[in-house]
Amino acid sequence: MRTPGGARAAWLAWTTAAVVSIALLALTHYATRDPDSRLYAGISARLGRQPVRQWIAPQWWGFWGLEGPYCEHPAGIFLAPAALARLGFPAEQAAYAVNVVYQAASLALVALIARFLVDPAEARALGWLLQLLPIAFVFRIRANHEYALLAGLLLAIYSTERARSRPRWALGMIAGFCAVLLVKGVFAVMVPLTCALWLLARAERPADARAAVPAWTAVALMPVVGAAAAWGYEALYFDATGRSFLAVYLGRQLPAGTFTAGSPWLRVPYTAAWYLARIAWYAFPWSLFAGWAAWRGAKAGCLWPPALRPGAGAGRDWPTARQGAWFALVSAFALTAGLSLAFRKADRYLFPVYFLVGAVGAIDAARRYAPLARLVRRLDRPWVPAAAYLGLFLLALLTAGSLPTITFWRH
């Protein structure tokens, strides 16, 4: 169903849901028991009281019993909460409030991207179906990096599609990349990878892939922009502190042995299996449908998009829904494979993958099961995703984060 002014109604609904959620965070003085969130919320609150020149160089300030410079990640996750606290918002809740915006932006962008690939009603339904993932319940009210990373990644992917016909959107690709770089540092490598896979998936023949010159140019420039941004960040950090940020950061995030410690023949398969178990659970139940869709696609010989196949008309068996499924599943595979090579592992590293896999499975389930299809059509209202978010947010707020979450196979 597409109602007149549906886009305006959706934005109004999301704005209302975000404003109400943020106001409730302030009124209730919300604080989670999650140690990472308490750390980021606390550092943001302290940073807001520092001179702006020092915002690039947060300290541990005694959190987790540590002192000295905080160099685990660039300072991007702290900047918006510190600014919000400086404007008068309760400092301890500012990071949670900003995370509400990142969540709303992520869910809205998922629907916008999906509209290029599937029926508009199905695309809009992702705005509430993905809120039912187990990982969404874990991260409902948090101050972590993960939704900021997801929002930046989705902005880059959305801009990639738009840049295929409107070159100026290449700037949006660079903006999304820089946002992820500033928030999550080396994890920004996933942005050019997924943008390139999107361009390959969307090209119905090899010539289409070559024709998207502005978008491919932006992908090629991302490493250059990243190097320039790293140099600029290092210069600003050194100017503020007299110390090097990169020397400490790279030593912590990419220490010696990151990809070589232990026996890779044992470690990599173990880590890959560990991550696959995470994907199966945190994207449940849609992960089951996504796995079945991947199996059907492999049996049908849809391992390669038309852009990588010779011959005219190679895209005749490549409808847009298949393009989306290939993009999401191959991106998920590439990110999981890359992270499986590293010695360190964590649930949160795969955060975008849970949503990629969940989106494929949710669409497949809606097409295969009539009751779910009827529910999708019945709830096809522009305000439903925002209303679902607000309801689930209130549930998390009222239970103070005490809802049980299932975690297994920790090591």
N, C-alpha and C positions, 0 to 999 in steps of 0.2 A: 504494500500500500504506500503510495506517495501522496501525501497531503500537501496542499498549497502552503508555502512557507515552512515546509518540513525542516529544512536546514536551519532556518532561524529558530524554530521551536527547539531543535536539538541543542543548539548553542546556548539558548536561554536556559534549558533544563540543566545542562552541564554547569553553566555558570552558577545557577541557583544551588545545585547540589554541592559544588565546591565551596561557595560562600558559607552555606549552612554548616558544612563539615568543618571548615576552618574556624568558624565562630564557636562551635562546640568544643573544639580542641582548646581554645583559649579559655572558655568559661569553666571547663572541667579541670583545667591544669593537667592535661593528660600526660602520662609518662609510661612508657612500656617497660617490661622486664627484659627485653632483648638487649644484651650487652653492647652489640654494635650500634644499635640505634641510640642508646643512652650516651655512648661515646660521641657520635656525630652531633647529636642534639646539644650536648654539653659544650663541645668545642665551638659549635656555631654560636651559642649564647655568649661564651667568653670572647669570641672573636668580634662580635658586634660591639663590644665595649672598647676595642682597640682602635688606634688610628687606621684609617682606610689603607694607608701605605703598608701596614703590617698584615693586611688580610691575606696576602700571598704566602705568608709564613706562619701558619697556626702552630701552636705548641700542644703538647700532651696535657699540660696543666694538672697533672696528678691523676687523670683518668687512667683506669686499669693499673694504677700504682706506678705510672711512668712519668718522667719529666723530659724536657728537651724538645727539639723540633719534631713536629709530626710530618714525616716524609713518606708515609705509606702510599699516598696517592697525591696527585695535584690538588689544589685547594678548591676546585670548582664546586664540589658538593656543599661547601660552606658559604659561598658568596651570597647567594640569594637569601638564605636564612639570616645571615648576619645583617644584610641590608634591611630585611623585614623587621628584625629586632631593633635596629637603629631607628626605624620609623615609629616604634612604640608598641609593636606586637609583643606579647609575652615571650621573652627570649628563649625560655626552655621549651616552648612549643613551636617555635618558628620553623625548625627543620621538619617537623611533622606536617605543618601547614603547607610548606613548599612541596612536600612529597605528594600531597593531595593533588596539586596542579600537575605534577608529573604523571600521576596515575590517570587523571582525566584526559590529559593530552595523549597518552599512550593508547587508551581505549578508543578515543575519537579517531586517531590516526589509523588504527587497525581497520576500522570501518571504512574510512576514506580509501585506503589502499585496496581493500577487498572489493570495492565497487568497480575497480578496473577489471575484475576477474570473474565475478559471480553476480547472480541476481541481486539487485539492490536490497531486497528484503533479507536475503541471507547475509549480506554484508553488514547491514544494521544489526542483525541478531548477534553477530560476533561481539558487539559492544556489551552484551549481558552474558552470553554463553561463556566467554573467557573469564568472567568474574567468578565462575563456579569452579575453576581449576583449584586443586589443593594448594598450589603455590600462591595463588591469589589470596587465599585465606591466611597463609603464613605472613604475607607481606602487606596486609590490608592497611595497617597504620604503622608505618616504620619511617625511619630517617636515613635509610641506607642509600647506596648508590644505584641500586638495581633499576628502579623505575626511571631515574634520570638517564641512565644508559639506554634503556629501552626506548624512551621518548626520542632521544637524539638519533638512535639507529633508525627508527621508523620515519622520522623527519627526512633523513637522508634517502631512504627508499622511496618515500612519496615524491620527493623532489626529483629523484632519478626518473620516475615515470613521467612526470611533468616536463622534464628537460628533454625528453624524446621529441617533443613538438614545440616547446618553448625554451629556447636556450638559456634565458635568464634564470631558470630554475636550477641551473648548475650551481649557482651561488647557494641555494638551499642545501644542496648536497655537501658543499664545503662547510656550511654552517653546522649541519648535523654531525659531520666528522669532527669539527673543532669542539663541539659541545661534549661529545663522548671523550675526546682526548683530554679536555680540561677536567672532566669528572673522573675518568677511569684510566687515564694514561695509556699504557701499552695495549689495553683491551680495545683501543680504537682500531686496531688492525682488522677487526671484524666488519668495519664499515665499508672500506673499498671492496672487500671480498663479497659481501652480500649485494652491494650495488652492482658489481660486475655480473653476478649470477642473475640478478633481476633483468639486466639488459639482455643476457643470453636467453633467458626464459621467454621474454616478451617478443623476441625477434622471430617472425614466422618463416624467414629464409635468411641465408647468410648475408645478403645485401642489406637487410634491415638492421642487423647488428652493426655493420660498418657505417650505416647512415646516421646513427645516433652519435655524431661526432662530439657535440658539446658535453653530453653525459659521459662518454668515454674519456674525454679530456679531463673532466672533473675527477674521475676515478684515478687517472694517471697522475694528476696533480696532488692527490691527497698525501702521498709520502713526502712530497716536496713541502707542502703546507705544514705537515706534521713536523718536519725537521726545523722549519722556520719558527713555528710556534714553540717548539721545545727550546730553541736558542733564545727566543724572546723571554720565555718564562724563566729560564736559567739566569738571564741578565737581570730581570726584575727581582728575582729571589736573592741573587748575590748583592744587588744594590740595597735591599732591605735588611739583609742579615750578615753580609760579608762571608757567606758560606755557599757551597755548591749544593743545589737540590738534586741534580741528576746523579751525582756520585753516590749519594745515599739511596735515592729511589731505585736506581737500576740494580744496585747491590742487593736490595731487599726483594724486588719483584722478579729479577732475573739473576739470581745468585749462581755461582759456579755449580754445575751439576743439575741445573733445572731440567735439562733434556737428556742428561747422561748418567745421572745417579742410579746406582743399582743395575740390574740386568734389564735392558729394555724389552727383551723377549718375554720376560715375566711381568714386568711392571705395566707396559702399555696395554696388553690384553686385559689385565686386571682392572686398570683404571677405566678402560673403555666399557667393560661390563658394569662397573660401578656407576658410571654416568648413564648407561642405558637403563639401569634399574631406576635411577632418579627420574629420567624422562618418562618412563612408563607410569610412575606414581604421580609425579607433580603435574603432569598433563592429563591425568586420568579424569573421566573415562575416554576422552577424545583421543588419547594416545593409542588406544586399541584400534579405533577406526582408522587412524593415520597409518598404523602399521599394516593393516589390511589393504589400505589404498596403495601403499608403497609396494606391497607384494603383487597386487593386480597390475600396477604400472610396469613393474619389472617383467612380469610374464607377457605383457603386451608389447614389450620391446621399446618402452618409452624411457630409456635410460638417458638419451641424449636429446636436447632440444633441436628444432630445425636449424638453428643458427650454426650448429656443429655437424649438420648432416649435408651431404652434397645432393644436388638435384633440385630442379624447380618443383614448386608445389609441396615441398617437404612439410609444410605446416598444416596440410589439410586435416591431419589426424591430431592436431594440437590446439584444441579449443582453449579459451582463456582459463577455464577452471583447471585444466591440466597444466597450463603454464604456471598457475599459482601453486598447485600441489608440487610440481617439480622444483620450483624455486624454494619453497619452504622446506621440503624434505632434504634437498641437496645442501641447502644452507645449514640445516640442522646437522646433517652428516659431517660437513666440512668443519663446523665449529667444534663438534664433539670429537672428531678425529684429531684436530689440532690441539685441543686441551688435553686429550689422552696422552699426548707425547710428553707433557710436563710432569715433573715429580710431584708438585703440589696439586691438590684437587679440593673442590668445595662445591656444595649445592648451588650457590649463588652464581658461580662462574657461567652456568648454562642458562641463566635466567631468560634471555631472549628465545632460546631454543624451546622452552616449555610453551611459549606463546605461538611460535611457528608451528610446532607439532599440534598443539591444541586447535589452532585455526583450521588446519587441514582436516583433522578428525571431526571437528564440529560440523563443518560444511558437508562432509561425506555422510555423517550420521543424519543430518537434516534432509538429505536427498534420498536416503535409503529407508527411513522409518517414518511412516505416515503420521503417527502421533506427534513426533517431534516436528515434522513439517507443518502440521496444523497449528502447533503451539507457536512456532516461528511466525506464521502468518497472523495468528490472533494477537500476538504481542508486537506486531510491526507498527509501533507508534514512535514518533521521534523522541519522546521523553522517557521511554522505558529503560534504556541503558543507564541514564543518569539516575532514575528512580531506583533501579536495582543497586546501583553503587551506594546511594544514600542509605537504603535499607540495610545493606551489608555492613556499611560503615558504622551505623548505629548499633548493630549487633556486636561488632568488635569493640565499640566504645563501652557498651553496657556490660560486656563480659570482661572488660579490662584486660584483654589479651589472654584470658584463661581458657579459651576454647582449646580442646586437645588437638595437637598436631602429631602426625605419625612420622617419625624419623627412624630409619633403620640402616644397618650396614654402615656405620659411621666411619670406619677406617679402611 
